[in-house]
Every structure is written in structure tokens, then in C-alpha cells.
Amino acid sequence: MPSCQQCGLEKFYEADGYFYCEICHIQSQDLLRTVNESEFTSQVAFNIRANAFRIGPTQSQREEDGAGDLVAGAASGRTHGSLFTPGKPESLFLLADVVLRAQVEWLVQNAGARKQLSDVVKNVWFSYLAKAVPDLSQGLSGDSGPLRKGNTWVKTLREVDISAMGNCRYKDLKRLMDYWESLTRPPDECDDENVSPEGIENQEDVSKSNFKRRRSASEPRKTASSKPFSRVTEPSKLSLGRMIAILVISLHLCEDVILISDILRWIRNLNLPCWDPSSVLPDDQFPTFFLLGSLKDLLAIHYHEIEWDMEVMLKYLQVPSASLPSLSVLPVIARFVEELNLPRDLIVMVHDIAESIGIRWHLDINAGKRDWSRMRPQNVEATVMSLIIHTLIVLFGLNDSSERKITTQSHHIERLTNHTAHLFDWYDWMEHINQRRHYLFQHTTLLEHHSVPAALGFIRIHFVRNDRRRIPWSRLKKNKYQDENYEDLQRAFQEVNFHHPPPEFFLSLPVTQRPFRAHTQGLVHLYPELSKDFSEDSLAHVTVGLEDHPSADLQRCLTAIRLIQKQARTEATPIGASMLRLRLRKMLSLEHVPSHVLQWLIPVCAEMIEQRPAALLGRLVHLEEILFSNKVK
């Protein structure tokens, strides 16, 4: 935690956007809040331009520029600095601490996370810093390893980090950094004796041209890059995925039912505090659509990358498997069944199957290589969705013919009971889901293909192909975007990327862990057909709920359904029968799925958990080998 440079106190109070020590009352923390907001968590959406936290100017800069200029600059979205100030970026360590604090605050106040999440994140974060950043309290030399070969972490630190960490004097560190800059070789190739304090003092005669010499590609940067690392293999190197992994691990330790898919969706929709995309934009001009298109990779974080980063962090922190909680998957099953608008009777059935094969919600430390999680996710979302799909296959067959025959027999049963038994209709549910996806695509950003990263990617593709006819000339002429409201930006994307006019109604709801059901209910007043609720429908016709009914005609219908189910199980071809096995480490394809109904159902379930359909298919095939081992050879 940052401390006062005068008295060492770690408590500050805020006044006029700045933080002052409670004892000596001097401005000791170089953080300031933008004028556009009172509190970070009061924002409905994380604004792209007006970021919540910005690195403020120094005391001398404030005296030179004056308070009026600072307020005006903050109001216009141009303060003296941002999360990454052009020309003088902040290091990843200090920035990550600020962002993690904001993320925890947002999760507690908006997503219903437990209050102890703050302490758990702090413990995990400090454990990471204790291993990634060596202690320099005993100086820069010695056998403890601060200057050993491979310790390139020093190149990512700045003066402001030292006051935050409080374990080294900046002038000592600066001498080391200047010496490394004077070398013609990367620091990784230097010997231990060449980096001693005596060697640093003997380098005063080095010409200034060496300081300006271009660094080798393998040499680490003094300051962090403004683009997050997407392929960082060293555990000690910080990246955006590692920060999200720390957050997800802490949520699991708190036993919070907040999933990785929730975190990714909130990042994609600019809800959860993350990197400020304006950091890579020129500060002296408005960003063009082409520059906005280049920001796609900053917001498009994939599920398998976070899953792999979690495994890396758990191994790096040496967290034993016994200390990680093993939770029941029942809350996740209930949530996904409700999100899919399926009958509630399905919850008990899926949970019984999960208990029979020992499925628990835990973090897998030995998940395998990064590409392995891309082909077959290990976390709870894909596992629960696969169990739901397998349960539906057992009940309805889902082979393009059995579900149709069962639906016909269910209509006969409803007529025989004078519609007193409202049975689940598979094709009626499919039509409802298709309508729901269509309207959610028009009025919300829940679906990945209608989100901010997708829109930015479309814009970039249009410019690369030089296809300007798809983009209205009026927007090209303005050459800027609205920064006051995130919804204005999203509406602009809708107008740019789609041929039909954008809808007049854009749905914006508070953050919820059941976004698909909540946003569907929010559109009922526009589309009454979305009010259908299948949660109370009965599955008695495909289970054993109507066996005692006295009607002989009804019993004949039930017998026909049992024969259809038996025939579907007997003649069913395993989903992975015509594909390369996962043990061959090949990505599976939906083209080889033997049923058109399953080819439709798998992408529907995959988009709800922020994963690729092929990844969910991989988990589906893996569970098929466990559930139906006698049929899968």
C-alpha cells in the first residue's frame, strides 16, 4: 500500500480529487480522480476516454500549471497523464495495484462479491510481488540475487514505484538502470561481476551516445509497454491475463459464484475496470476509426488464456491443491438452467449426474499446456454446460428425429389431459431461443459478435480492405467518437457495422450474474413473445412422472416415448466418433457433429460462457468418454 513519504502513514483523505495524509496533510499520493465522477463505482459503464484513475502531475507541475488548467484538462478528458502517459508510461507494478483495487471495489459494490474479497486479493497480490519483485532493503549487491543474471524486473520500475513498495532508494536503483542503459549488450548476457556497485561507479566515462543506442530486441524495456502481453511465458512477468487470474483465484478462495465468463463479459462490455484504451491513442488529436480498430486486442481476452494464466499463477505461488476449496456445482447448474430458460426439473437431474461421476468445482493446477485448455476447457462453465447438453440428449435424443417424435407424442398427452399438464416442447423452446438471440443482438452487447471488440475489429477490417462504402461518410468526416457516454459509442458502432438502421431502444441494465434472462425481461414490453417462461414446464413425459395415470391412451403415448428414447440410445453415434480424439491434440469441428440440432445447441451454450463452440465441443466429447465408456472406444 502507498505510504506517506514524510511520516509513513498509509491512511489518506481525498480533497478536490487529490489524496492527502491524515497526519501531515501533504499531498503524498500521486493519484487523482477525474472531475467527471465522484466515485469510481458509481459509473454504470467504464468509460473509454474518461478513465476513473489517472496518474496526476507532481507538486511542481501543479504550481507551474495552476489548478484551473488541471481542472479544465480533466474535464476535457486530457489530464497531464493517464494510466499510460504518452512518453512516460507508468510501470506495470504500480498500475496493476491501482487497477486491482478498482476491480475489487467494483465487484463488491456492483457484482455482489463478498467483502472479504479485498483481503484475499491483497494476500494473493502481495504473495506474487514477494516472489516477482526482490527485496532491495539490504542494497543492490550481495548473494540474495537482486543483480543476478535474469533479474530484468528492475527495468520495469520507476521512481513512483519505490515510494509504493518502500524497500529501496530510487537513486541507488537509478544508478543501476543507467549502467544497464550504457551497456552494448542486453543485461541478460552480463556477468555478475560486471554489475557490481564498483562496476557502476567505473562507468562514468561511458559516452552519452551509448545511452541513446537502440536496445536489443531481447533486452527488457525500462518502462512497460502500453499493450498488454498476450503471450507471456515467464511467471514473474505481469500481464493483463495474470491480473485477471489473480482476481479469479481470489474469488474462488472466497467461494463466490462469479465465473470467468462473467469477468470476461464485463471486460468486453467495459464494465470492469481494466486498461485504459485511450493510453495508446495520440494525446494531441482525436482518434480515428482506424486507431479505434487497432484497440481490439486490448479488450478481446480469451477464456483459454485466462485459464492457462491461472494455472501458471497457482504453480508460481506454489499453492497446494489441498488449500483450494472444492465446491458443489449445484449453484452453477441452477444458474445455467435458468439462463437457458429450461425446466427447473432439469436441475436435480443434472446435479445427480454430476455427483455420480464426482464433478466438483475446483481449480485444476495440472491442466496441461496452454493449447490444451483451448481445445478442452477445465473450468466449471464448460463442464456444467456439457452435463446439461448430455442430459438433454438422454431425454430427447437430439438426433434430428427423436425430438420431433417425442414432441408429437407430448401434444397427444396434453390433449388427453385437457392441457392440465403443460409439457416441455423442444421446438417451441428452440424458436424462443432464436428470437431471444435475435433481439438481444439488436438491443444489447451480451453476444460476443455484437460487442465492443467485435465492432472495433469490423472497423479495422473495413479500413484494411479499403471498403469505405459500408461506413457512412458523415461519421468519417467527423473523425472522432463520443466520449461522454459509453452508450453513444456503442450506438455509433451499431450504425457503422450493420446495413439496417440501428434500433431506437438500447437496453442498459445494472450488472447481473444472469444477464440473458434479465435483458430478455427488459425487452418484453417491446417484444411480448419474449415473455415465454419454460421454467415451470414439466418433464414428466420423458421421465417417470405420468406412469400412474389411469388413461390407457396416455399410457400408449408414454410407451411410445420410452421406445423412442431407447432406440435413440441404442442407435446413437458418439459425438466424437467421426473426429480426431482429444488425445491427438487436434481442435474439434462442429462440421462432424452428427446432428443438426446439436450443431445449433452447442454454439448457443458456448456464447453464454464466453467460449468457442469448438472448445465446448472438446469438453462435451471428454465427458462422453466418461459417461458412455461402453460406447466410446
C-alpha positions in Angstrom: 0.0 0.0 0.0 1.4 3.5 -0.8 2.6 5.4 2.3 3.3 9.0 3.1 6.9 10.0 2.3 7.1 12.2 5.4 5.5 10.2 8.3 5.0 6.7 6.7 1.2 6.7 7.4 -0.9 4.6 5.0 -4.2 6.5 5.5 -5.2 9.3 3.2 -8.2 11.5 2.7 -9.5 12.9 -0.6 -10.0 16.6 -1.3 -10.5 18.1 -4.7 -9.5 14.9 -6.5 -6.2 14.6 -4.6 -5.2 12.4 -1.6 -3.6 13.9 1.5 -2.0 12.3 4.5 -4.2 12.4 7.6 -1.3 13.5 9.9 0.9 15.8 8.0 -1.8 16.9 5.5 0.6 16.9 2.5 -0.3 15.5 -0.9 1.6 12.3 -0.7 -0.1 10.1 -3.3 0.1 10.8 -6.9 -3.4 9.6 -7.7 -6.3 11.8 -8.7 -9.9 11.2 -9.7 -11.3 12.8 -12.8 -13.8 15.6 -12.4 -16.3 13.6 -14.5 -17.1 11.3 -11.5 -17.4 11.4 -7.7 -16.7 7.7 -7.1 -15.5 5.1 -9.5 -18.1 2.5 -8.6 -20.9 4.9 -9.3 -20.3 4.6 -13.1 -22.8 2.3 -14.9 -20.1 1.6 -17.6 -16.4 2.0 -17.6 -15.9 5.0 -20.0 -13.2 4.5 -22.6 -11.9 8.1 -22.5 -12.7 9.4 -19.0 -10.9 6.7 -17.1 -11.5 6.5 -13.4 -7.9 6.6 -12.2 -5.2 8.8 -13.8 -1.7 9.4 -12.6 -1.6 13.0 -11.5 1.1 15.6 -12.0 3.8 16.3 -9.4 3.6 19.2 -7.0 5.9 21.4 -9.1 3.8 20.8 -12.2 0.7 21.8 -10.4 2.4 25.0 -9.1 3.6 25.8 -12.7 0.3 25.0 -14.5 -2.2 26.1 -11.9 -5.3 24.4 -10.6 -7.5 25.9 -13.2 -5.7 24.3 -16.1 -5.7 21.0 -14.4 -9.4 21.0 -13.8 -10.1 22.1 -17.4 -7.8 19.3 -18.7 -9.5 16.7 -16.6 -12.9 17.8 -17.7 -12.0 17.5 -21.3 -10.5 14.1 -20.8 -6.9 15.3 -21.2 -5.1 15.3 -17.9 -1.4 15.5 -17.6 -1.4 11.8 -17.6 -3.5 8.7 -17.9 -3.0 5.1 -17.0 -0.2 5.2 -19.6 1.0 8.8 -20.0 2.3 9.3 -23.6 6.1 9.4 -23.5 6.4 8.5 -19.8 4.3 5.4 -19.1 3.8 4.1 -15.6 5.2 0.7 -14.7 3.0 -2.4 -14.6 3.5 -3.0 -10.9 2.1 0.4 -9.8 -0.6 0.3 -12.5 -1.7 -3.2 -11.6 -2.1 -2.3 -7.9 -4.4 0.6 -8.8 -6.4 -1.5 -11.2 -6.8 -4.4 -8.8 -8.1 -2.1 -6.1 -10.6 -0.6 -8.5 -11.7 -4.1 -9.7 -12.3 -5.3 -6.1 -14.2 -2.2 -5.2 -16.4 -2.6 -8.4 -17.1 -6.3 -7.8 -18.1 -5.7 -4.1 -20.4 -2.9 -4.9 -21.8 -3.9 -8.3 -21.5 -7.7 -8.7 -22.3 -8.8 -5.1 -18.9 -10.1 -4.3 -18.1 -10.8 -0.6 -16.4 -8.0 1.4 -13.5 -10.3 2.4 -12.5 -10.4 -1.3 -10.4 -7.3 -0.7 -8.2 -9.1 1.9 -7.9 -12.2 -0.2 -6.9 -10.3 -3.3 -4.3 -8.4 -1.2 -2.8 -11.6 0.2 -2.6 -13.2 -3.3 -1.2 -10.0 -4.9 1.4 -9.4 -2.2 2.4 -13.1 -2.4 3.0 -12.5 -6.1 5.0 -9.3 -5.5 7.1 -11.1 -2.9 8.3 -13.6 -5.5 8.3 -11.4 -8.6 9.9 -8.3 -7.1 13.0 -9.0 -4.9 13.6 -7.0 -1.7 16.2 -4.4 -2.0 16.2 -3.2 1.6 19.7 -4.6 2.0 21.1 -2.8 -1.0 21.8 -3.7 -4.6 24.6 -6.2 -4.1 25.0 -9.4 -2.3 24.1 -13.0 -2.7 20.4 -12.5 -2.3 20.0 -12.1 -6.1 18.8 -8.6 -6.9 21.5 -8.3 -9.6 21.8 -11.9 -10.6 21.5 -12.9 -14.2 18.0 -12.9 -15.4 16.6 -10.4 -12.9 15.2 -8.0 -15.5 12.4 -6.8 -13.3 14.3 -3.6 -12.5 13.8 -2.4 -16.0 10.1 -2.1 -15.4 10.3 0.1 -12.3 10.0 3.9 -12.0 10.5 6.4 -9.2 6.9 6.3 -8.2 7.1 2.6 -7.6 9.7 2.9 -5.0 7.5 5.0 -2.7 4.8 2.5 -3.2 6.9 -0.5 -2.4 9.1 1.2 0.2 12.0 -1.1 0.0 14.7 0.7 -2.0 16.1 4.2 -2.6 15.5 5.5 -6.0 19.0 6.9 -6.6 20.5 3.5 -6.0 18.2 1.9 -8.4 18.7 4.7 -11.0 22.5 4.1 -11.0 21.9 0.5 -11.9 19.4 1.4 -14.6 21.7 4.0 -16.1 24.5 1.5 -16.1 22.4 -1.1 -17.9 21.5 1.6 -20.5 25.2 2.2 -21.1 25.9 -1.4 -22.0 26.1 -2.5 -25.5 24.9 -6.0 -24.6 21.5 -6.9 -23.1 21.6 -7.3 -19.3 20.7 -10.9 -19.5 24.1 -11.6 -21.1 26.1 -9.7 -18.4 28.1 -11.5 -15.8 27.6 -11.0 -12.1 30.9 -9.2 -11.6 30.1 -6.7 -14.3 27.0 -5.4 -12.4 28.6 -4.8 -9.1 28.3 -1.4 -7.5 32.1 -0.8 -8.1 31.5 -1.5 -11.8 28.7 1.0 -11.8 31.0 3.7 -10.4 33.6 3.0 -13.1 31.3 3.6 -15.9 31.2 7.4 -15.7 33.4 7.8 -18.7 30.9 6.0 -21.0 29.9 8.2 -23.9 26.5 9.6 -24.0 25.9 8.0 -27.3 25.7 4.7 -25.6 22.7 5.9 -23.7 20.9 6.7 -26.9 21.8 3.5 -28.6 18.9 1.4 -29.6 18.3 -1.5 -27.3 18.4 -5.1 -28.5 15.1 -6.8 -29.1 15.8 -9.2 -26.3 16.5 -6.5 -23.8 13.6 -5.6 -21.4 12.1 -2.2 -21.5 12.8 0.3 -18.7 9.1 1.1 -18.7 6.1 -1.1 -19.5 4.6 -1.3 -22.9 1.1 0.2 -23.4 -0.1 -3.1 -24.9 -0.8 -6.0 -22.6 1.3 -9.1 -23.1 -0.8 -11.8 -24.8 1.9 -14.4 -24.8 4.0 -14.1 -21.6 5.5 -17.4 -20.6 7.7 -16.3 -17.6 5.6 -16.4 -14.4 7.3 -13.4 -12.9 6.3 -11.2 -15.8 3.0 -9.4 -15.2 0.3 -9.3 -17.9 -3.4 -8.5 -18.1 -4.2 -12.2 -18.0 -2.2 -12.6 -14.9 -4.1 -9.8 -13.2 -7.4 -11.4 -14.1 -6.1 -14.8 -12.9 -5.3 -13.3 -9.5 -8.8 -11.9 -9.3 -10.4 -15.2 -10.3 -8.3 -17.2 -7.9 -9.3 -14.8 -5.1 -12.9 -15.2 -6.0 -12.7 -18.9 -5.8 -10.9 -18.8 -2.4 -13.8 -16.6 -1.2 -16.3 -19.2 -2.6 -18.0 -16.5 -4.7 -20.2 -17.7 -7.5 -18.6 -15.3 -10.0 -17.4 -17.1 -13.0 -14.6 -16.4 -15.5 -17.2 -15.9 -18.2 -18.7 -13.1 -16.1 -15.3 -11.4 -15.7 -14.6 -11.6 -19.5 -18.1 -10.3 -20.3 -17.7 -7.3 -18.0 -14.3 -6.6 -19.5 -15.6 -6.9 -23.0 -18.5 -4.5 -22.3 -16.3 -2.0 -20.5 -17.9 -2.6 -17.1 -15.0 -4.0 -15.1 -12.0 -1.6 -14.7 -9.2 -2.6 -17.0 -6.6 -0.9 -19.1 -7.5 2.4 -20.5 -7.6 2.1 -24.3 -7.0 5.8 -24.7 -3.5 5.2 -23.4 -2.3 4.1 -26.9 -4.0 7.0 -28.7 -2.3 10.2 -29.6 -2.9 12.9 -27.0 -2.8 15.7 -29.4 -5.6 14.6 -31.8 -8.9 12.8 -31.9 -8.7 9.1 -32.5 -9.8 7.9 -35.9 -11.8 4.8 -36.6 -8.7 3.1 -37.8 -7.0 3.7 -34.4 -10.1 2.5 -32.6 -10.0 -0.6 -34.7 -6.4 -1.3 -33.5 -7.6 -1.4 -29.9 -9.5 -4.7 -30.5 -6.8 -6.8 -28.9 -6.8 -4.7 -25.7 -10.4 -5.8 -25.0 -10.6 -9.2 -26.6 -9.3 -11.6 -23.9 -10.0 -15.2 -24.4 -11.2 -17.8 -21.9 -8.4 -20.3 -22.5 -5.7 -17.6 -21.9 -7.1 -16.8 -18.5 -7.4 -20.4 -17.6 -3.8 -21.0 -18.6 -2.7 -17.9 -16.6 -4.5 -19.2 -13.6 -2.5 -22.5 -13.7 0.7 -20.5 -14.2 0.0 -18.3 -11.2 -1.0 -21.2 -8.9 2.2 -23.0 -9.7 4.3 -19.9 -9.4 2.8 -19.1 -6.0 3.2 -22.8 -5.0 -0.4 -23.0 -3.8 -1.1 -26.6 -2.7 -4.1 -28.3 -4.1 -5.4 -29.2 -0.7 -5.8 -25.5 0.2 -8.1 -24.8 -2.7 -11.7 -25.2 -1.9 -13.7 -27.9 -3.7 -17.3 -26.5 -4.2 -20.5 -28.0 -5.3 -21.6 -27.3 -8.9 -25.3 -27.0 -7.9 -25.3 -23.2 -7.9 -23.8 -23.1 -11.4 -26.2 -25.7 -12.7 -29.2 -23.8 -11.4 -27.9 -20.6 -12.9 -27.3 -22.0 -16.4 -30.6 -23.8 -16.4 -32.3 -20.6 -15.6 -30.3 -18.6 -18.1 -31.3 -21.2 -20.8 -34.9 -20.9 -19.7 -35.2 -24.7 -19.3 -37.5 -26.5 -16.9 -36.3 -26.5 -13.3 -36.8 -30.2 -13.1 -33.6 -30.4 -15.1 -31.5 -29.0 -12.2 -31.9 -32.1 -10.0 -31.2 -34.5 -12.9 -28.0 -32.7 -13.9 -26.8 -32.5 -10.4 -27.4 -36.2 -9.8 -25.3 -37.0 -12.9 -22.5 -34.6 -11.7 -22.5 -36.3 -8.3 -22.4 -39.8 -9.8 -19.1 -39.1 -11.7 -17.6 -36.9 -9.0 -17.8 -33.5 -10.7 -16.8 -30.7 -8.3 -16.0 -27.0 -8.8 -12.2 -26.7 -8.2 -9.2 -25.1 -9.8 -7.1 -27.6 -11.7 -3.4 -26.9 -11.2 -2.2 -29.6 -13.6 -4.5 -28.7 -16.5 -1.7 -29.1 -19.1 -0.3 -26.8 -21.8 -1.9 -23.6 -23.0 -3.3 -25.1 -26.2 -4.8 -27.9 -24.2 -7.2 -25.5 -22.4 -8.0 -24.0 -25.8 -9.2 -27.4 -27.0 -10.9 -28.6 -23.8 -11.6 -26.1 -21.0 -11.1 -27.4 -17.5 -13.2 -24.9 -15.5 -16.7 -25.3 -14.3 -18.6 -23.4 -17.0 -17.8 -25.8 -19.9 -18.3 -28.9 -17.6 -21.7 -27.8 -16.4 -22.9 -26.9 -19.9 -21.7 -30.2 -21.2 -23.6 -32.0 -18.5 -26.8 -30.1 -19.4 -26.3 -31.0 -23.1 -25.7 -34.7 -22.3 -28.8 -34.7 -20.1 -30.9 -33.3 -22.9 -29.5 -35.9 -25.3 -30.6 -38.7 -22.9 -34.1 -37.2 -22.5 -34.8 -36.1 -26.1 -32.3 -37.9 -28.3 -31.4 -34.8 -30.3 -30.6 -36.8 -33.4 -32.9 -34.7 -35.7 -35.7 -37.3 -35.5 -36.3 -38.4 -31.9 -37.0 -35.0 -30.5 -39.6 -34.5 -33.2 -41.3 -37.8 -32.5 -41.3 -37.0 -28.7 -42.8 -33.6 -29.3 -45.6 -35.2 -31.3 -46.4 -37.6 -28.5 -46.3 -34.8 -25.9 -49.0 -32.9 -27.9 -51.2 -36.1 -27.8 -50.7 -36.3 -24.0 -51.7 -32.6 -23.5 -54.9 -33.2 -25.4 -55.7 -36.3 -23.4 -55.2 -34.3 -20.1 -57.1 -31.3 -21.4 -53.9 -29.3 -21.3 -53.7 -29.6 -17.5 -50.1 -31.0 -17.8 -48.0 -28.4 -19.6 -45.2 -30.4 -21.0 -41.9 -29.1 -22.3 -42.0 -28.5 -26.1 -38.5 -28.8 -27.6 -39.2 -26.9 -30.8 -41.2 -24.2 -29.1 -38.2 -23.7 -26.9 -35.8 -23.6 -29.9 -37.9 -20.9 -31.5 -37.9 -18.9 -28.3 -34.1 -19.0 -28.0 -33.7 -18.0 -31.7 -36.0 -15.0 -31.1 -34.2 -14.1 -27.9 -30.8 -14.2 -29.6 -32.0 -12.0 -32.4 -33.4 -9.3 -30.2 -30.5 -9.4 -27.7 -28.2 -8.9 -30.7 -30.1 -5.8 -31.7 -30.5 -4.1 -28.4 -27.7 -5.3 -26.1 -24.0 -6.1 -26.2 -24.3 -9.5 -24.5 -23.4 -11.5 -27.6 -19.7 -11.5 -28.5 -20.3 -10.7 -32.1 -22.1 -7.5 -31.2 -19.7 -6.3 -28.5 -17.2 -3.5 -28.5 -14.2 -5.7 -29.5 -16.1 -7.2 -32.4 -17.2 -3.8 -33.6 -13.6 -2.5 -33.4 -12.5 -5.5 -35.3 -15.1 -4.9 -38.0 -14.0 -1.3 -38.3 -10.3 -2.3 -38.7 -11.2 -4.9 -41.4 -13.2 -2.3 -43.4 -10.2 0.0 -43.4 -7.8 -2.7 -44.3 -9.9 -3.7 -47.2 -10.5 -0.1 -48.1 -14.2 -0.7 -48.3 -15.5 2.8 -47.3 -19.0 2.2 -48.7 -20.1 0.4 -45.6 -19.2 3.3 -43.3 -21.3 6.5 -43.5 -19.4 9.4 -44.8 -20.8 11.6 -42.1 -19.0 9.6 -39.4 -15.8 9.5 -41.4 -15.9 13.3 -41.7 -16.2 13.8 -38.0 -13.2 11.6 -37.4 -13.9 11.3 -33.7 -16.2 9.5 -31.3 -18.4 10.5 -28.4 -16.6 10.2 -25.1 -19.3 11.4 -22.7 -21.3 8.2 -22.6 -20.5 4.6 -23.4 -23.9 4.0 -24.9 -23.2 6.7 -27.5 -20.1 4.9 -28.6 -22.0 1.6 -28.8 -24.8 3.2 -30.9 -22.2 4.6 -33.2 -20.8 1.1 -33.7 -24.2 -0.3 -34.4 -24.7 2.4 -37.1 -21.3 1.7 -38.6 -21.3 -2.0 -38.9 -24.8 -3.0 -39.9 -26.8 -2.3 -43.0 -30.1 -1.9 -41.3 -30.8 1.2 -39.2 -29.9 0.7 -35.5 -32.7 0.2 -33.1 -34.0 3.2 -31.3 -34.1 1.4 -28.0 -30.7 0.4 -26.4 -31.2 -1.6 -23.3 -28.9 -0.8 -20.4 -29.4 -2.7 -17.1 -27.3 -2.9 -13.9 -24.7 -5.6 -13.7 -26.2 -9.0 -13.0 -25.0 -12.6 -12.9 -28.0 -13.7 -15.0 -27.7 -11.2 -17.9 -29.6 -13.2 -20.6 -32.7 -13.7 -18.5 -32.6 -10.1 -17.1 -32.1 -8.4 -20.5 -34.8 -10.6 -22.0 -37.3 -9.5 -19.4 -36.2 -5.9 -20.1 -37.3 -6.3 -23.7 -40.7 -7.8 -23.1 -42.5 -4.5 -23.4 -41.2 -4.3 -27.0 -41.5 -7.9 -27.9 -44.2 -9.7 -26.0 -43.2 -13.1 -27.4 -40.1 -13.0 -25.2 -42.3 -13.4 -22.1 -42.5 -17.2 -22.5 -41.3 -18.9 -19.4 -40.3 -22.6 -19.7 -39.1 -23.0 -16.1 -42.5 -24.3 -14.9 -42.9 -26.8 -17.8 -42.9 -30.4 -16.9 -40.6 -33.2 -18.0 -42.9 -35.9 -16.8 -43.4 -37.3 -20.3 -39.7 -38.0 -20.8 -39.1 -39.2 -17.2 -41.4 -41.2 -14.9 -43.9 -38.6 -13.8 -47.1 -39.9 -15.5 -46.7 -43.6 -15.1 -49.7 -43.8 -12.7 -52.2 -42.0 -14.9 -55.3 -44.2 -15.5 -55.8 -43.3 -19.2 -54.9 -46.2 -21.5 -54.3 -43.8 -24.4 -51.9 -41.8 -22.4 -50.0 -44.9 -21.3 -49.7 -45.9 -25.0 -48.2 -42.4 -25.7 -45.7 -42.9 -22.8 -44.8 -46.3 -24.0 -44.1 -44.9 -27.5 -41.8 -42.2 -25.9 -39.9 -44.8 -24.0 -39.3 -46.8 -27.2 -38.2 -43.7 -29.0 -35.7 -42.9 -26.2 -34.4 -46.5 -26.1 -33.9 -46.6 -29.9 -32.1 -43.2 -29.8 -29.7 -44.5 -27.1 -29.1 -47.8 -28.9 -28.5 -46.3 -32.3 -26.8 -43.1 -31.2 -23.4 -42.4 -32.6 -20.9 -40.9 -30.2 -20.3 -37.2 -30.8 -16.6 -37.8 -31.1 -16.7 -41.0 -33.2 -16.0 -39.2 -36.5 -13.5 -36.8 -35.1 -9.9 -36.9 -34.1 -9.6 -37.7 -30.4 -8.5 -35.1 -27.9 -5.5 -37.1 -27.1 -4.3 -36.3 -30.6 -4.4 -32.7 -29.6 -6.4 -31.5 -32.6 -9.2 -28.9 -32.5 -12.6 -30.5 -33.0 -15.0 -29.1 -35.5 -18.8 -28.7 -35.5 -19.0 -30.0 -39.0 -18.5 -33.5 -37.8 -21.3 -33.4 -35.2 -23.8 -36.0 -36.3 -26.9 -33.9 -35.6 -28.1 -30.5 -36.8 -29.8 -29.9 -33.5 -26.6 -30.3 -31.7 -24.8 -28.1 -34.2 -27.3 -25.4 -33.2 -27.3 -26.1 -29.5 -23.5 -26.1 -28.9 -22.9 -22.6 -30.2 -25.9 -21.3 -28.2 -24.4 -22.7 -25.0 -20.9 -21.6 -25.8 -21.7 -18.0 -26.4 -23.3 -17.8 -22.9 -20.0 -18.9 -21.3 -17.7 -16.8 -23.4 -16.0 -19.8 -25.1 -15.6 -21.0 -28.6 -18.0 -23.7 -29.8 -15.1 -26.0 -30.6 -13.8 -25.7 -27.0 -17.2 -26.6 -25.6 -17.3 -29.5 -28.1 -14.0 -30.7 -26.8 -15.3 -30.8 -23.2 -18.5 -32.5 -24.4 -16.5 -35.3 -26.1 -14.4 -35.7 -23.0 -17.4 -36.2 -20.7 -18.9 -38.5 -23.3 -16.0 -40.8 -22.8 -16.7 -40.8 -19.0 -20.5 -41.1 -19.2 -20.7 -43.6 -22.0 -17.4 -45.5 -21.8 -19.1 -48.7 -23.2 -20.0 -46.9 -26.5 -16.8 -44.8 -26.9 -13.8 -46.9 -27.7 
